[in-house]
Amino acid sequence: MTALAPLSLDDLTYEDLRLMALRRIPAASGGRWTHHASVDPGVTLLELFAFLLEQQLFVLDQVPDALTHA
């Protein structure tokens, strides 16, 4: 019997998430959002959400001790 390879859910970084979201701005806004600089409040919120999502992915990837002993 072979063991399953460990599953890694935490492979996206803050920078990966931020860049993926920034690339989607033109299509998602229909071309109406044109200022993509870091001083734009929308970009600041986008960066905040990327940070929070990265933190959630980290927590999601943690396996509790009760499961490792089961």
URLIN-V749615 format. One line per field, one symbol per residue. ss: DSSP state (H for helix, E for strand, C for the rest). psi: psi as a letter, one per 20 degrees, with the letter a starting at -180 (. if undefined). burial: I if it has 24 or more other C-alpha atoms within 12 Angstrom, else O. A space follows every 50 residues. Layout:
ss=???
psi=???
burial=???
//
This chain:
ss=CCCCCCCCCCCCCHHHHHHHHHHHHHHHCCCCCCCCCCCCHHHHHHHHHH HHHHHHHHHHCCCCHHHHCC
psi=pqqqqppoiliprghggghgghhiggghikjhoiokriiphhhggghghg ghhgghhghhippqhhhhi.
burial=OOOOOOOOOOOOOIOOIIOOIIOOOOOOOOOOOOOIOOOOOOIOOIIOOI OOIIOOOOOOOOOOOOOOOO
//
